[in-house]
Amino acid sequence: MNRANPLTLLLGVAHPVLLAPMAGVSGGALARAVSRAGGLGLIGGGYGDAGWLEEQLVMCAGERFGVGFITWALHRQPRLLSRALDSGAQAIMLSFGDIAPFAGPIRDADAVLIAQVQTVAQARGAVAAGAQIIVAQGGEAGGHGGLRGTIALVPAVVDAVSPVPVIAAGGIADGRGLAAALMLGAAGVLCGTAFYAAIESIADPRAKQRVLEASGDDTVKSEVFDLVRALDWPDGPWGLRSLRNGFSERWANDVSGLRSVLDEEQQRYGLSREQGDFDTAAVIAGEAVDLVHAIAPAADILLSLVDRCREAFASAP
């Protein structure tokens, strides 16, 4: 899809496809591969590991790329934003928290501020705070998200913030989803689960295999993985969507019980992550996991998505 739109013009990319900045998945190699294929790769800065982030930034030197942060965590380590901008990041994506304090430094660095939201009110607020692109994230998305479905949320956000470009996220993993998002008024899509099993993804190979074998029916939203990872998420409907496993089945309906043995379970969980035991450790993927069928190069995934979008439009009545 080489036809320019406000999103591709603003980001300087050929295709209106962005890599979601998935913590533990979207490293520098994956971001670089997506960017080289014509999209925009976003490194998953997540909760802020300065040493790890530095390594990933080096991999993207000389490329067009961006970095995504959990906003409330970035408030605790604002120097990470400076480092990302100093490294040449052309875009910064912020999710879950007050973006206003960061808008000025991002603008001053001539980078693009992308804000991910889960409600129409948040979208309006983000634009007022200086966001140049809005990601409307439906609850189908892997990881943390809100409650509204993508197909209803996206056009509502488009109408609320026009002419600011809107990117659709949540449940989009092939060209049919891209075509649908464009028809809803979005200028592009943000895809995470679609790239989870990419060759360049830094996800554990055993986690990738679970994604290949899973269905969206196998996902669940719960706070239990945040508790056991000692992540102090603020109040809100931000339950983490992941694949069901033995751990979530044991504790999702007994959060108070988990809290009563949290120290012990945190130790066990940490060991499970180190050992690649994904019947305990979380595999964070969204409802579009049904559409991920093979471990493949990121470029192939992106170009297949774009080609199938073209086919969908060509076959429309």
N, C-alpha and C positions, 0 to 999 in steps of 0.2 A: 504494500500500500504506500505508494510514493506521493499520493496527493497530499499537499500541505494543508494543515489546519492550524488554528491558533496554538494548539498544544505543541505540535511538531516544530512550528516556527519558533516558539518561545524556547524550546529545549534544544533545537538544532539537531533533531533526529529524523531518520527516514520513516520510521514506523511508530504508530501511537501505542507502543507497548512498553511498560516499565516493569522491571523486576522488583517485586516487593522486598523490602530490606529485612528479611527473615533472620532473626538471631540464630546463630549456630548453623546456618544454611547458606546465606548470601554473603560469602566472602569476596575477596578481591578478584579471584579467578572467575567466579560466576558473573560478577558485575561487569568485568572486562569483556567476557564473552558475549553477554547480552548487548553491550554497547557496540561492540565490533560488528554485530549482526544487524545493527540499525535501530535498536531500541535504546533505552536508557537503563543501565545497570545501577542499582542502589545497594551499597554495602550496608549490612545490618549492624549498625552501631549499638543497637539494643540498650542495655542498662549501663554500658560504659566500662569497657576494659581497655585502658589506654595502650598497653603493650600490644594487645591483639589488633586493635584498630590501626596502629602504626604499621604493622606488617601488611595489612590488607590495603592500606592507602598506597604503599610502595608498589604493589602489583598493578595499580591503575594509573601509574604515572604516565602522563602523555595522552591518556584517553579521556573521552567525555564520560563522566560518571557522577553519581551523587552518593550521599550518605543519609541513612535514616536513623533517627533517635527516638526513644521513648521520652517524651518531653519532660515529665516529672522527674525522671532520672537525670536528664541533662541539666536540670536546675542544680543538681548536686555536684556536677562536674562540668561547668560551662567551658572550661578550657578545651574540652574535646571538640566543641564546635569550632573554636579558633584553629585547632589543628586540622580539622577536616577542610576548612576554608583555605588555610595556608597551603594545603596539599594540592589545591586546584579543583576541588569539588564544584561542579557547576550548579548543583541543586542540593538542597537540604530538605528532607521530609521529616516533619514533626508530627507525633501522634500522642494523644492522651495528655493534655495539660495546657497550661497557658503559654502560647507561642509568642506573645507580645514582646517580652524582653529580648527575644532573639531576632526579631524582624529587622531591627536596625543594622546589626552586624552582618546579617546575611545580605541585605540590600547594599551595604557599603562595599561588600566583597564582589558585587556584580553577580551574585549567585541567585538562583530562583528558589523562593520559599514555597514548598508544597506542604499543605496541611491536610492530614487525614481526619475525617469527621464521621460521626455515626448518626447525626440528627441534622435536620434543617436549621435549627437554631444555632448549632455549633458551626455550620457552614457560614451563616451570616456573620457570626462573631469572628471567625477566622479571617474572612475577607476584610472586616473592619480593622483587624489587627495587622494586616499587611500581607496575607497570603496571596500569592499570584496564581496558584493552581490549587484546586480542592480535590481531594480523593474522597468520594462518597463510598464508604465501606459498609456493605451489607453484612448481616449476621452470619451468612454462610461461610465467611472467610475463616481460614485457619488462624490460630492464635487468638489474641484478645480482640473483642469487637462488641458491637451493640446488639440490638434486638431486631431492628427493622430489616426486611428483605431487600436485596439489591434492586430488584426490578421495580419496586415502588419508590425506594429512596432516591435512586439516581435522577429520574426526571423531576422530582420535587426539588432536589438540590440545584439542578440545572436552572429551573425556573427562578429559584430564590437568589442566585448569585450571578446570573448572566450579566455581562459578557465574560466573566472569569471562566476559564476552561475547567471542566469537571472531568475527572477520571473515575471510572467505575471499578470497584473492587469487591470481591466476595463471590465465589462460585463460578469464576471465569477461568477456564483452562484450555479452551480450544477456540477455533475461528468462529464457531457459532456464537459463542459468548461475546467475542469482540464485535461481531456484526450486530448482535442484540444491543450491546452497550451503545454503539454508534447510533442505532435507531432510536434509542431512548434519549439521545441528545448529548451523550458523553463525547468528549473529544479523544478518548483513548481508554486504556485499561491498565490496571496494576495487577500482575499475576504473581502469586507465590507458589501455591501447590503445584502448578504446572511445571515449575522449574525445580521442585524439591529433589527429584531423582536425576537431574542433569548430571552429566559426567563431572562438570566443574563444581557442582555443589559440594560443600564440605560436610554435609550430613553423613552420619555413619552408614556404611553400606547396608548394615542390617536394618536400619531405619528406612532406607530407600526401598528395600525389599518389602517391608511392611506396607509402604505406600502403594507399591505396585499391586499388592494383593488385596487392598482394602476397597471398601465402598463408602460413599458418603453416608450410608445408613450406619456405618460403624463409628461415626464421630459423636462426640459428646461435649457439651459446655459445662465446665466445672471450675471451682476455685481450688481444688485439692492439689493440683500440681504447683500452683503458686505458693500455697502454704508449705509444701514440702521442700520447695526451692528457696524458701525464706525471702520471697518477693513481696514487699509490703505495698500491694496495689491499693490505690485510693478507692473510696466508695464509688459504686456505680455498677451497671450491668455488664461488667467486663469479663465474665467467665471465659476461661481459655478453651477454645475449641481444639480438640486433639482426637486422635484415634483412641477408641476404647481399648483398655488392656486390663490385666489382672488388678493393677493398683487402683485404677479409676472405678472398676466394678466393686472393689472392696470398700472404698471410702466415699464415693460421690454422694451417697445417700446417708452418710454418717459423718458429716464434717465435724461435729462436736466430739465424736469418738476419736477422730484423727488428731484433733487439737490436744486431746488428753495424753497422747503418746507421741507428740510431735518430735521431740528430740530424738527419740529412737528411730522414728520413721525417716527423719531427715538424714540421719547417718546411713540407713539402709538404702535410701534413694540415691545418695551421692555415690555409694559403691556400685549400685546398679548402672548408673550412667557411665562410670569408668569401665565397667565390664561389658557394656553394650547389651544389657538385659532390658529389652524394650517391652517385656511384659510388666515391668515396673516403671522404667523411665518413659517419659512422654515422647510420642511422635506427633509433632504439632502440624496438622494438616487440615484442610478445609473440606467442605462438602463436594467440591469438584474432583476429589481424589479418584472417583470412578473413571475419569478421563485420562489418567496417567497410566500408561501401559508398558513403558520401556525406559531403561536407562539410556539416555541419548545426549549428544552434544547440545548445549544451550542454543546454539545457532540454528540447529535443525528444529528444535522445539518452537523457537520464535518464528522462523520462516514457514513452518507448517501451519502455525496459528494464523499468520497473515494470509497464506494461500487459501486456507479453508474459509476465511472471511470473504475473500474475493468470490469464491465459489458460491457462498451463501447469497451474496448480493446478486450474482449473475443468474441464479436459479429462482430468485424471487418473482412472483407473478406480477 
